[in-house]
């Protein structure tokens, strides 16, 4: 619609501004008052959709004005805006052509809850793990430099929590030496976790203990006391000194790293943000812009919650029965129970006290709990140091995040055979968090490591017993993987006891096919056996319990008896539990048909956990079909099957 002059018609006063924004170009046509009005509409849309779908509400509510100002000042996608993790970038999605699909966020086939290069040209770099933005953005800036595109700009937006990650400081250190046009925006929402505060305190201690600082302070006091109303001037001088010291301190650490420091800026003042971003855009070197925001701003529930509603879940279906306890809660309560009688036990998490439920341990044993920040590498080696002196550290980390500390697991724990217990939460499909959070590689990347014991429980009771087994083992590291969400709902809580090391559990005898299951797939295997029984097929079901060491005697015995095997795991099929079973059969010269069911070698996006298992074929029906297939293969060559059964050493 145009006016008679050919210019776009002025919008009606009652027309939502958000309806007009198809991309950054339309955003740039608005004035400051309209931008301020737009931020209110954006918050309303965030609350409406995320409260229904679940997602990272508090983080994105805190960056509404910042996202608007960045797209207003910079020319995306020619200029690149790299958001760390993507928790903070829902508004960025709304303003870059995805408004009509925003209601599908975190739904199967819909928008990702994180940034994705496959989703939009405005998503400069996709990541679901923290502390990567500075390094990635610096690489982009160097690419522009190499190509001679000196007029293009790059911005990295990182939160104060993510700034605790060592990778962020590695990127800052490199950026200062390269001296490229490069902007780091620190989104400081005053939710800094302990290590960040500790680092600041140590830096400030340097100022407080500097001899020249004390000489200057004493001289000021001596001079002001000689003046009229000296005591009042001393008090005013202290306040002035503290203010100057705070201002200088904030600038000093970044200036020493080679950055021009700008700020702090009110992160909820659109005009101030735009002015600051325009200034830093023209600097031909690295700039550090310090922005102060409030997580959950504009939503009372998020502002008052202890973690400011960092992430919210979709509401439960009306009338749904109460869910069994979550695995993470069973884990935490068991560690608390064991710690009561074992003073060696300490708990470590990497900025996830709530996500791992170790915050419950902190409440009971605060002096034995350590949140090291977003620093998984440090968490593992810190645990190794504790273990080297006789402690029993329990490291609670999501499976997908433990990947970040692989060298430390190998070099600092396994090679030294140290008794560190890794509790790997969210193993298997992570659901609507999607591809960056699926914990599907741990069995493959841990199984190859010397001295490592790996377990996976079929239910809540078995998780408790595995934790007990891991603590008492003492001869090296132990890893226990368990899925996201509720357990299976065991009828009774069994007394805590150790499991025999490396021994599987035979749940069901059978003669036609052996189904070896690990962890959460054990229940699916039992249901598949029921389906097969209805067709007259006798299926044995074995709960592996241990992925390393495998129960070789059990595997060999059932392979010989049944002449056909199926393995199933909610983990990558390549190099995982099934691969270990195949290696065992080969080592024993057993040539029987085997189907290895696991997560196929491709990327799985976000969907419900149940739906993802369907897509991967990890359902009772999928197992039953695989069993029928492998039995058919056995029957096609009866002579070979008989030979395999008779191959007894």
C-alpha positions in Angstrom: 0.0 0.0 0.0 1.4 3.4 -1.0 0.4 7.0 -0.6 -0.3 9.3 -3.6 3.4 10.5 -3.5 4.6 6.9 -4.0 6.1 6.6 -0.5 5.1 3.8 1.9 1.9 4.8 3.7 2.3 5.6 7.3 1.2 2.7 9.5 -2.0 3.0 11.5 -1.4 3.9 15.1 -3.1 0.6 16.2 -1.1 -1.6 13.8 1.6 -3.6 15.5 5.0 -2.5 14.4 6.2 -6.1 14.6 3.9 -7.0 11.7 5.8 -4.6 9.5 9.3 -6.1 10.2 10.2 -8.6 7.4 13.9 -8.1 8.1 16.5 -5.6 9.3 15.8 -3.2 6.4 12.3 -2.4 7.7 13.7 -2.1 11.2 16.1 0.6 10.1 13.2 2.8 8.9 11.8 3.3 12.4 12.6 6.1 14.7 13.7 5.8 18.4 10.2 6.1 19.8 8.9 3.4 17.4 11.8 1.2 18.4 10.9 1.6 22.0 7.4 0.6 21.2 8.6 -2.3 19.2 10.5 -3.7 22.2 7.2 -4.0 24.1 5.7 -6.0 21.3 8.7 -8.2 21.1 8.5 -9.1 24.8 4.8 -9.9 24.5 5.5 -12.2 21.5 8.4 -13.9 23.4 6.2 -14.5 26.5 3.3 -15.8 24.4 5.2 -18.3 22.4 7.9 -19.5 24.8 5.5 -20.0 27.7 3.6 -22.4 25.4 6.5 -24.1 23.6 9.2 -24.0 26.3 12.6 -22.5 25.7 15.1 -19.9 27.0 12.7 -17.1 28.1 14.7 -15.2 30.6 17.8 -14.9 28.5 16.0 -13.6 25.5 13.9 -11.1 27.5 17.1 -9.6 28.7 18.4 -8.9 25.2 15.4 -7.4 23.5 16.8 -3.9 23.2 20.3 -5.2 22.4 19.1 -7.3 19.5 17.1 -4.4 18.1 20.1 -2.0 18.4 22.5 -4.5 16.8 20.4 -5.0 13.8 19.6 -1.3 13.6 23.3 -0.2 13.5 25.0 -3.1 11.7 24.2 -4.3 8.3 23.3 -8.0 8.7 24.0 -10.3 6.9 26.8 -8.4 5.3 28.0 -7.6 8.8 28.1 -10.6 11.0 26.5 -10.8 14.5 27.6 -13.9 16.4 25.5 -14.7 19.4 27.1 -17.0 22.0 25.0 -20.2 22.4 21.8 -18.7 21.0 19.9 -18.6 24.3 19.8 -14.9 24.0 18.9 -14.7 20.3 15.1 -15.4 20.0 14.5 -11.7 19.2 17.2 -11.9 16.6 15.1 -14.6 15.0 11.9 -12.5 15.2 13.6 -9.6 13.4 15.3 -11.6 10.7 12.5 -12.9 8.7 11.2 -15.7 11.0 8.3 -14.0 12.6 5.7 -16.1 10.8 7.4 -19.4 11.9 8.3 -18.2 15.4 5.4 -20.1 16.9 7.1 -23.4 15.7 10.3 -22.8 17.7 11.6 -26.0 19.3 8.8 -28.0 17.7 9.4 -30.8 15.2 10.1 -29.4 11.8 10.1 -25.8 13.2 12.6 -23.3 14.2 15.6 -24.3 16.2 16.0 -23.1 19.8 19.5 -22.1 18.9 21.1 -20.3 15.9 21.5 -22.3 12.7 23.4 -21.5 9.5 21.0 -23.8 7.8 18.0 -21.7 9.0 19.0 -18.2 8.0 21.7 -16.2 6.4 21.5 -13.9 9.4 22.7 -16.7 11.7 26.4 -16.1 11.2 27.5 -19.1 13.4 25.5 -21.8 15.0 26.4 -23.2 18.4 24.6 -24.7 21.4 27.6 -24.8 23.7 28.8 -21.7 25.5 32.0 -19.5 25.2 32.5 -20.1 21.4 31.3 -16.7 20.0 34.6 -14.7 20.5 36.7 -17.3 18.7 34.2 -17.8 15.9 33.7 -14.1 15.3 37.4 -13.4 15.4 37.9 -16.1 12.7 35.2 -14.3 10.6 37.0 -11.0 11.1 40.3 -12.5 10.0 38.6 -14.0 6.9 37.3 -10.5 6.0 40.8 -9.2 6.4 42.3 -11.9 4.2 39.8 -11.2 1.5 40.4 -7.4 1.6 36.8 -6.7 2.8 37.9 -4.1 5.3 34.5 -2.4 5.5 32.6 -5.4 6.9 32.2 -5.6 10.7 31.9 -8.5 13.1 30.2 -8.5 16.5 30.4 -11.2 19.2 27.7 -11.1 21.9 28.6 -13.1 25.0 27.0 -13.3 28.4 28.9 -12.9 31.7 28.3 -16.5 32.5 29.8 -17.7 29.2 32.8 -15.4 29.9 33.8 -17.8 32.6 34.7 -20.4 30.0 38.4 -20.6 29.2 37.8 -20.6 25.5 36.4 -17.1 25.7 39.7 -15.8 27.3 41.7 -17.6 24.7 39.7 -15.8 22.0 40.1 -12.4 23.8 43.9 -13.0 24.1 44.2 -13.7 20.4 41.9 -10.8 19.3 44.0 -8.3 21.2 47.1 -9.3 19.3 45.5 -9.4 15.8 44.3 -5.8 16.2 41.4 -6.3 13.7 38.1 -4.3 13.6 36.2 -6.5 16.0 33.5 -5.8 18.6 32.8 -7.9 21.7 29.6 -7.1 23.5 29.5 -8.3 27.0 25.8 -8.9 28.0 26.2 -8.5 31.7 22.9 -9.4 33.3 24.4 -9.4 36.9 23.9 -13.1 37.1 27.7 -13.9 37.2 28.5 -17.2 38.7 31.2 -17.7 41.4 34.4 -18.2 39.2 33.7 -15.0 37.3 33.3 -13.0 40.6 36.4 -14.7 42.0 38.5 -13.7 39.0 37.3 -10.1 39.4 38.1 -10.2 43.1 41.6 -11.4 42.4 42.2 -8.6 39.9 40.9 -6.0 42.3 43.2 -7.4 45.0 46.1 -6.5 42.8 44.9 -2.9 42.9 44.3 -2.9 46.7 47.7 -4.4 47.5 49.8 -2.3 45.1 52.4 -0.3 47.1 51.9 2.9 45.0 48.2 2.7 45.5 48.6 2.7 49.3 51.1 5.5 49.2 48.8 7.7 47.2 45.8 6.9 49.5 47.8 7.8 52.6 49.0 11.0 51.1 45.4 12.0 50.1 44.2 11.3 53.7 47.1 13.3 55.2 46.5 16.3 53.0 42.7 16.4 53.4 42.8 16.1 57.2 44.7 19.5 57.3 41.8 21.2 55.5 38.6 22.5 57.1 36.0 19.8 57.7 38.7 17.3 57.1 36.8 14.2 58.2 34.0 15.1 55.8 36.5 15.5 53.0 38.1 12.1 53.9 34.6 10.4 53.6 34.0 12.2 50.3 37.4 11.2 49.1 36.8 7.6 49.9 33.6 7.6 47.9 35.3 9.4 45.0 38.3 6.9 45.2 36.0 3.9 45.1 34.1 5.3 42.1 37.2 6.1 40.2 38.8 2.8 41.1 35.7 0.9 39.9 35.7 2.8 36.6 39.4 2.3 36.0 39.3 -1.3 37.0 36.6 -2.1 34.5 38.6 -0.6 31.7 42.0 -1.8 32.8 41.7 -5.6 32.3 40.3 -5.2 28.8 42.8 -2.5 27.9 45.6 -4.8 29.0 44.2 -7.4 26.6 44.4 -4.9 23.7 40.8 -3.8 23.6 39.3 -0.4 23.7 36.8 -0.5 26.6 33.4 1.3 26.2 30.7 1.2 28.9 29.0 0.3 31.0 25.8 1.0 28.9 22.2 0.5 30.0 21.1 -2.5 28.0 17.5 -1.5 28.2 18.0 2.0 26.8 17.6 1.7 23.0 18.9 5.2 22.3 22.0 4.7 24.5 22.7 1.3 22.9 22.5 2.7 19.4 24.8 5.6 20.2 27.4 3.2 21.7 27.2 0.7 18.9 27.6 3.5 16.3 30.7 4.7 18.1 32.4 1.2 18.3 31.5 0.4 14.7 33.9 3.0 13.5 36.9 1.8 15.6 39.6 0.1 13.5 40.6 -2.3 16.3 39.2 -4.6 18.9 36.5 -3.0 21.1 34.9 -4.3 24.3 31.4 -2.9 24.9 30.1 -3.6 28.4 26.2 -3.7 28.4 24.2 -4.1 31.6 20.9 -5.9 31.3 18.4 -7.7 33.5 17.7 -11.3 32.7 13.9 -11.8 32.3 13.3 -8.1 32.0 9.6 -7.3 31.5 8.2 -10.5 32.9 7.7 -10.6 36.7 7.9 -14.3 37.0 11.3 -14.4 35.3 12.7 -11.4 37.2 11.9 -12.8 40.6 12.9 -16.4 40.0 16.3 -17.4 41.4 17.6 -18.2 37.9 15.4 -15.7 36.2 13.5 -18.3 34.2 16.6 -19.0 32.1 14.7 -21.8 30.5 11.0 -22.8 30.9 9.3 -26.0 29.9 6.1 -26.4 28.0 3.1 -26.9 30.3 2.1 -30.5 31.1 -1.0 -31.9 29.4 -4.1 -31.5 31.4 -5.1 -34.6 33.4 -1.7 -36.2 32.8 -0.7 -38.5 35.7 2.2 -37.4 37.9 5.6 -38.4 36.4 8.1 -40.7 38.2 11.1 -39.0 39.7 13.6 -37.6 37.2 16.8 -39.4 36.8 18.7 -36.3 37.8 16.9 -36.1 41.1 17.5 -39.7 41.8 21.2 -39.1 41.1 21.5 -36.1 43.4 19.6 -37.8 46.3 21.7 -40.9 46.0 25.0 -38.9 46.2 23.6 -37.0 49.2 22.8 -40.3 50.9 26.3 -41.7 50.2 28.0 -38.5 51.3 26.4 -38.8 54.7 28.6 -41.8 55.4 31.6 -41.1 53.2 33.4 -37.8 53.8 35.5 -38.4 50.7 32.6 -37.6 48.4 32.5 -34.1 46.8 30.3 -32.9 44.0 31.4 -30.8 41.0 29.3 -29.2 38.2 30.1 -26.8 35.4 27.5 -24.1 35.8 24.6 -26.5 35.9 23.6 -27.0 39.6 19.9 -27.0 38.7 20.1 -28.9 35.5 22.1 -31.7 37.2 20.1 -31.4 40.5 23.5 -31.1 42.3 22.1 -27.9 43.8 20.3 -30.2 46.2 23.7 -31.6 47.3 24.9 -28.0 47.7 22.1 -27.3 50.2 23.1 -30.2 52.4 26.9 -30.1 51.9 27.8 -26.6 50.7 31.5 -27.0 51.7 31.7 -30.1 49.5 30.1 -28.7 46.4 31.9 -26.9 43.6 30.4 -25.0 40.7 33.4 -24.2 38.5 31.5 -22.2 35.9 31.3 -23.0 32.2 34.6 -24.7 32.4 34.3 -28.4 31.7 38.0 -28.9 31.1 38.8 -27.4 34.5 36.0 -29.4 36.2 37.6 -32.7 35.0 41.2 -31.8 35.9 40.0 -30.3 39.2 38.3 -33.6 40.0 41.5 -35.4 39.0 43.5 -33.4 41.5 40.9 -34.2 44.3 41.0 -37.9 43.4 44.8 -38.0 43.5 44.6 -37.1 47.2 42.0 -39.7 48.1 38.8 -37.9 47.5 35.9 -39.3 45.6 34.8 -36.5 43.2 31.4 -36.9 41.5 31.4 -34.8 38.3 27.8 -34.1 37.1 27.9 -32.9 33.5 25.5 -33.3 30.5 26.8 -35.9 28.1 27.0 -33.3 25.3 29.1 -31.0 27.4 31.5 -33.6 28.6 32.8 -33.8 25.0 34.5 -30.5 25.7 36.8 -32.0 28.2 37.9 -35.1 26.2 41.7 -34.5 26.5 41.4 -34.0 30.3 39.4 -37.3 30.6 42.2 -39.1 28.6 45.3 -37.3 29.9 44.5 -36.3 33.4 42.1 -39.1 34.6 42.4 -42.3 32.5 46.1 -42.4 32.1 46.6 -41.9 35.8 43.8 -44.3 36.7 42.1 -41.8 39.1 38.8 -42.6 40.7 36.7 -39.9 39.2 32.9 -40.6 38.8 31.4 -39.0 35.8 27.6 -38.7 36.0 26.5 -38.1 32.4 23.0 -36.5 32.4 20.9 -36.1 29.2 22.5 -39.2 27.6 20.7 -40.1 24.4 18.3 -37.8 22.6 17.8 -34.4 24.3 14.4 -33.7 22.7 13.6 -30.1 21.8 17.1 -28.8 22.5 18.1 -30.5 19.3 21.3 -31.4 17.5 23.7 -29.5 19.7 22.5 -31.2 22.9 21.9 -34.8 22.0 24.1 -37.0 24.2 24.7 -39.7 21.6 28.5 -39.9 21.3 29.6 -40.7 24.8 29.7 -44.5 24.5 31.8 -44.2 21.4 34.3 -41.7 22.7 34.7 -43.3 26.2 34.7 -47.0 25.3 38.1 -46.7 23.6 39.8 -45.3 26.7 42.0 -47.5 28.9 41.0 -47.9 32.6 37.5 -46.5 32.0 34.4 -48.3 33.4 31.1 -47.4 31.7 27.6 -48.2 33.0 24.0 -47.4 32.0 21.0 -48.1 34.2 17.7 -49.6 33.0 15.8 -47.8 35.8 16.0 -45.6 38.9 17.1 -48.4 41.3 19.9 -49.5 39.0 21.2 -45.9 38.7 21.4 -45.8 42.5 23.3 -49.1 42.6 25.6 -48.0 39.9 26.5 -44.8 41.8 27.3 -46.9 44.8 29.4 -49.3 42.6 31.3 -46.3 41.0 32.2 -44.7 44.4 33.4 -48.0 45.9 35.3 -49.1 42.8 38.4 -47.0 43.5 40.7 -48.5 40.8 40.0 -45.9 38.1 37.4 -43.7 36.5 33.8 -44.7 36.2 31.2 -43.1 33.8 27.4 -43.6 34.3 25.1 -42.3 31.6 21.4 -41.8 32.1 18.6 -40.1 30.0 16.9 -36.8 30.3 13.6 -36.7 32.2 11.6 -39.1 34.3 12.5 -42.6 35.2 10.4 -45.7 34.5 8.6 -45.5 37.8 9.9 -48.4 39.9 7.5 -49.8 42.4 9.9 -50.0 45.4 13.2 -48.4 46.3 15.7 -51.1 46.8 18.4 -51.0 49.5 21.5 -49.5 48.1 24.2 -52.0 47.1 27.1 -52.6 44.7 26.7 -54.5 41.4 29.1 -57.2 40.4 31.7 -55.5 38.1 31.1 -56.3 34.4 28.2 -58.6 34.9 25.0 -58.4 32.8 21.5 -59.2 34.0 19.4 -61.8 32.2 15.9 -60.5 32.2 14.3 -63.1 30.0 15.4 -66.5 28.7 15.0 -67.4 25.0 16.3 -69.6 22.3 15.5 -68.0 18.9 17.2 -64.6 19.3 19.2 -62.7 21.9 18.5 -59.0 22.4 21.3 -57.2 24.2 20.1 -53.8 25.5 21.8 -51.1 27.3 20.3 -48.4 29.6 17.1 -46.8 28.6 16.6 -49.2 25.7 16.1 -52.2 28.1 12.4 -51.6 28.6 11.9 -51.3 24.8 13.7 -54.6 24.4 11.3 -56.3 26.9 8.3 -55.0 25.1 9.8 -56.2 21.8 10.2 -59.6 23.3 6.5 -59.6 24.2 5.6 -58.7 20.5 7.8 -61.6 19.3 6.3 -64.0 21.8 2.9 -63.3 20.3 4.3 -64.6 17.0 5.8 -67.7 18.7 9.4 -66.4 18.7 11.4 -67.0 21.9 13.6 -63.9 22.5 16.1 -63.7 25.3 16.5 -60.2 26.8 19.8 -59.2 28.5 20.3 -56.0 30.3 24.0 -55.3 29.6 24.5 -52.8 32.6 28.1 -52.5 31.6 29.4 -51.2 28.3 32.9 -51.6 29.5 33.9 -54.1 30.7 31.3 -56.2 28.7 30.1 -59.4 30.1 31.8 -61.6 27.5 30.8 -64.9 29.0 27.1 -63.9 28.8 27.4 -62.6 25.2 29.1 -65.7 24.0 26.7 -68.0 25.8 23.6 -66.5 24.3 25.1 -66.1 20.9 25.8 -69.8 20.8 22.4 -70.7 22.2 20.3 -68.4 20.0 22.4 -68.2 16.9 21.2 -64.6 16.2 21.7 -61.4 18.1 20.3 -57.8 18.2 22.0 -55.1 20.1 20.3 -51.8 21.0 21.5 -48.5 22.5 20.4 -44.9 22.4 23.8 -43.8 21.3 25.7 -43.6 18.1 25.8 -47.0 16.4 29.4 -46.4 15.2 31.9 -47.5 17.9 29.4 -48.0 20.7 27.9 -50.9 22.7 26.9 -52.9 19.6 30.4 -52.5 18.1 31.8 -53.9 21.4 29.5 -56.9 21.1 30.6 -57.5 17.5 34.3 -57.3 18.7 33.5 -59.9 21.4 31.9 -62.3 18.9 34.8 -61.9 16.5 37.4 -62.5 19.3 35.6 -65.7 20.1 35.3 -66.7 16.4 31.5 -66.8 16.5 30.0 -66.1 13.1 26.3 -65.4 13.9 24.1 -62.8 12.3 23.8 -59.6 14.3 21.8 -56.4 14.0 23.3 -53.3 15.7 20.6 -50.8 16.5 21.7 -47.4 17.5 21.5 -43.8 16.4 22.3 -43.7 12.7 25.3 -41.7 11.3 23.4 -38.5 10.6 22.3 -35.3 12.3 19.0 -35.4 14.2 17.2 -32.1 14.7 14.8 -31.2 17.5 11.6 -33.2 18.3 10.2 -35.0 21.3 12.4 -37.8 22.7 9.8 -40.4 21.7 9.6 -39.1 18.1 13.4 -39.0 17.8 13.5 -42.6 18.9 10.9 -43.5 16.2 13.0 -41.8 13.5 16.1 -43.8 14.7 14.2 -47.1 14.8 14.7 -47.4 18.5 11.2 -48.5 19.4 9.8 -51.9 20.5 8.4 -52.3 17.0 11.7 -51.5 15.5 13.5 -54.0 17.7 11.0 -56.7 16.9 11.4 -56.1 13.2 15.2 -56.3 13.5 14.9 -59.5 15.4 12.6 -61.1 12.8 15.1 -60.0 10.1 18.1 -61.5 11.9 16.3 -64.7 12.6 15.4 -65.0 8.9 19.1 -64.5 8.0 20.0 -67.3 10.5 17.4 -69.6 8.9 18.7 -68.9 5.4 21.9 -70.8 6.2 21.1 -73.5 8.8 24.5 -75.2 8.3 26.4 -72.1 9.3 24.1 -71.6 12.2 24.6 -75.1 13.5 28.4 -74.7 13.1 28.3 -71.5 15.1 26.4 -73.2 17.9 28.8 -76.0 18.0 31.9 -73.8 18.0 32.8 -74.4 21.6 36.3 -74.0 22.8 
